[in-house]
Amino acid sequence: MNESLPLFLMPAEQAGATLAALLRQRLPGQSWTQVRSLIAARRARVNGELCLDPARRIKEGESVELLSGSAAKPRQSERILIRHLDDHLVVVEKPSGISTVRHPAERDWNERRKALTPTLDDLTAKLIAKREGRVRKGPLPRLRVVQRLDKETSGLVVFARSVAGERGLGEQFRAHTVIRRYLAIVSGFVPSQRIATRLVRDRGDGRRGSTTLPGVGKEAITHVEAMDRLPGYTLLACRLETGRTHQIRIHLAELGHPICGDKVYHRTAGGEELTDSSGAPRLALHAVELGFLHPQSHKPMHWEMPLPADLDRFLERLRMGVRNDDAD
């Protein structure tokens, strides 16, 4: 089957339909079996991301696309590296393109359906079981979430493995004593500075963002340091003082310097839409450093993770002044 469909947005009158039902409606003559085969062949994308779940319900405004050929199959479990493991916590290197944890609506899915779109905690639990030589039936012991990275963000992530670990790490995150440093590649030149705003779920355009209303929203503070000035771009080190959802992405976009490859936050605080001609392979944001006190021994623990190969190559192209269509 060589069928393909250009990217289209889900209309309001069809919102809530499954991916399989939507594709069957758009591909007259195709049976349910044929449509499910197309999805299983890694040819359907939702919001730019590969979707292998035919029962995925599509919301109004979400984009859907059917590729003419199969997308490359990632070797996700082999791309995850455990940096530290003990009875109370595990620190792993998260690749881009994997959600940290599963959405609450997906937690009751059976194991077969979960395996179609594995999350970082799913894959890490399996790696731990393999490393510890466990052979067991049924679900693996769950990892306790104390930190999240956006799906397209790569970098260091810690999970708790015990109640004591969850409590001790949670206290440090709430007290803002955990070291969290990111590398971001942004358009234009951004000098070193402290960014402090109050973030709300909807700043008036349906997106998370900052508000100037007194007493509204949650305080968000990001410290940025210019590490390298490139032709038309800046490599920034961003240190979180607080850890709000999408904080770095929002702060830099509202400043007028969105992160390269960001498909969501690309408007200034005044609403001006900013174009991205960088040719970034994905969101150019990486959690490069993580540090905290062990929740039981209270000893300092610290890790760093260099830029992944895709962002390293992108950075080198920008250093040479090669962008977008000129990139090889």
Secondary structure, DSSP 4 states (H G I P E B T S, - for coil): ----EEEEEPPGGGTT-BHHHHHHHHSTT--HHHHHHHHHTT-EEETTEE---TTPBPPTT-EEEE-SSPPPPP-HHHH-EEEEE-SSEEEEEEPTTS-SS--GGGTTS-HHHHHHS--HHHHHHHHHHHHTT---SSPPPPPEES----TT-EEEEEEE-SHHHHHHHHHHHHTT-SEEEEEEEEES---SEEEEEEEES-SSSSS-EEE-STT-SEEEEEEEEEEEEETTEEEEEEEESS--TTHHHHHHHHTT-PBTT-SS--B-TT--B----S--SS--EEEEEEEEE-TTT--EEEEE-PPPHHHHHHHHHHHTT--GGG--
